[in-house]
Structures are given as C-alpha cells and as structure tokens.
Amino acid sequence: MLRHLAAQAEPPVHIDIDSAGTADYHIGAPPDLRSQRAAQRRGIDLSGLRARQITLDDFARFDLILAMDRENLRELSAMKPENSRASLKLFLEYAPEMNLRDVPDPYYLDADAFETVLDLTAAASRGLLASLQVSLEKGA
C-alpha cells in the first residue's frame, strides 16, 4: 500500500520501502491469496512480493522501521542494535484518526479482515507520506 500511494503522490515520493516479518514464517512465499485479491481490487499487484525476516542490517539500512502491532514493536525494540540509526514506530501512529494502535492480523479471519487491513494501511500510508512531505518542505 505504501509503495502504491508513494508512486501515485504528486510529486511522487521516492523512498526505499521494504517489508519483513519478525518471525521466520513463510520466508520466500508470496502474500496470502486473500491479501493479493483484496489488493488487486484496489489496483495493487502484490504477486511479486516474497516474505522475508527482518535482519540486523535493516536497522542500519532504514531510517524508520514500522511495526504493525505492539508485540512486533517490542520484538523489534529488543533486537535493535544500540548504534542503530533506525527509529521504531507503530504504523498506525500515522493514522491517529483510526483510533487504533495495532493493525489486526487477518490470517485466521475472513476476507473482510483483509479489506480492513488495507483500509488501515492506506490511512497510515497517507499519514506517513504527509509527514515526509512536511519534513522535506522544512528541509528545503
């Protein structure tokens, strides 16, 4: 969702975006078909994505690492090296209007749960992109 909205932004936002899990589940696998179908209905193709696990290198590579929920944020905080440049935040901090802190895991739920996750990540993505735009304008 973030890649999609960043590419559609005017002007386009050029940022390095990646996705990784804290657990080693499904490494190398494509996104859940329900997730792919929900995204496709919104014009987003997820078929080329493959699951990977976060690495210590990610804490040096990225300025910001976003967690979908507080449990993952705790795990990320525990593994973050002391000299890391990465800030850790909950993704939904960028969508305060949603009145949620955690993006729910839709895996064991129905197809509507995947739509809800896309709604939440779209709101957080828009908020993050707006925040980055403000930062860029201040720096210019």
Secondary structure, DSSP 4 states (H G I P E B T S, - for coil): -HHHHHHHSSSPP-------BSS-TTTTPPPPHHHHHHHHTTT---TT----B--TTHHHH-SEEEESSHHHHHHHHHH--TT---EEEEGGGG-GGG--SS----TTS-HHHHHHHHHHHHHHHHHHHHHHHHHHHHH-
